[in-house]
Amino acid sequence: LERPTHPHGQQRVPEGRRAPRALCSSLGAVRVERHVVCRVLEEACREVGGASWRVLGVLGSLRAPSVAWLPRTRCVQMALDVRVIRHLIGAVIGLPLLITCLMRTDNDYEHITIADNLTVKIANYIGDASFALTGSLAAGTEGMDLCGCIIVGFVTALGGGTVRDMALGRLPIFWTTAWDEALLCVVVSTIAFFAWPRLSHALRLSTDDEWLFWTDTVGLGVFAALGAQTAVTMPVEVHCGACAAAGMFTATFGGLTRDILCQNPPRILYSAKELYALPALVGGFATTFMLRQVGKNLVMEAVLLGVWVTIQLRVFAVNGGLRLPAFPTDQVYMTSIQRMTSGSKQPMASDAASADASGVAAAASVSVRVADELRQPLNGHGRGHCAWSGVDVGVVSSV
């Protein structure tokens, strides 16, 4: 449909569309469909007037965790709001740790309580469900079928713990006896496969939403703490570095296997995104320190501390865009090429002549082989097949 034009030839924007279009243009690089934003803002401008910008702030806070691409002044303010909200959520996650430390009695320090075992069990369920969800969605976006999504979700959730048990010599592997965790991963992956397409269209969801960032972050912190706690409780004493590494293996090697199965570069091996493995390593070390230096029976406090440290470091890395230094591939190889170019000599005339002679001899040998093939008897239709070159040939007078 053509837009109504002004009598002087200029396009005239309808009155009801001016405010939404002005606000939509201020969004800059925010990845929301224009017609959806215009529809929402049109109603917001009629009802709340100047408060419509807050609606945009809510929409922006639900988008991707990487907010460095928000270029303009108001969008930068939105980015700052999202960063503050992340820190506030991280602080709220630390409240259970504070409450647990205040409610712990002297008798609880002497033995492991039911609350400690329950904390480990619930944390395992949370980590399994979080990583099974993200793994199944990652496989679905790559076009895998139901079986592929279940396998990738299962490997993402339990692959890190499998590597940890193999490294520690802890057999049988935990999910072969813990049937509830294996079943939970299968169920969550299946639900994600069938429910995500409908929910994504109905609620305008995507795999870059903020809530998926928190799902992955919570799973990272939970598995980092539980992996370190498992290494500390081994019958043979494992040193602190190995316990922290066990936490990192549990938290990251499932995602590493997921990226390999989806044919994507493993995120923990490249600096294209923010820090991922290092927060898990530090969180595992915090859990190890709590159990080794403070008290071996403080399992609940140690797990909550490792989860909180990992989440806080992950939030700092995302908000600040922190990355590890990458190997300067371009500079190194460019220097090597320049050295090879400057140190090479001009080819001699005899070398050029010998190269030409070898090329002529190779071409002659190919011609002889093709001619031999063409001398084979033709079929009844006057055609033959060159077995060496794989080409069908007909009767040619020159042959």
Buried (B, 14 or more C-beta within 10 A) or exposed (E): EEEEEEEEEEEEEEEEEEBBBEBBEBBBEBEBEEEEBBEBBBEBBEEEEEEBBEBBBEBBBBBBBBBEEBEBEBBEBBBEBBBEEBEEBBEEBBEBBEEBEEEBEEEBEEEBBEBBEEBBEEBBBBBBBBBBBBBBBBBBEBEBEBEBBBBBBBBBBBBBBBBBBEBBEBEEBBBEEBEEBBEBBBBBBBBBBEEBEEEBEEEEBBEEBBEBBBBBBBBBBBBBBBBBBBBBBBEEEBEBEBBBBBBBBBBBBBBBBBBEBBEEEBBBEEEEBBBBBBBBBBBBBBBBBBBBEEBBBBBBBBBBBBBBBBBBBBBBBBBEEBBEEEEEEEEEEEEEEEEEEEEEEEEEEEEEEEEEEEEEEEEEEEEEEBEEBBEEEBEEEEEBBBEEEEEEBEEEEEE
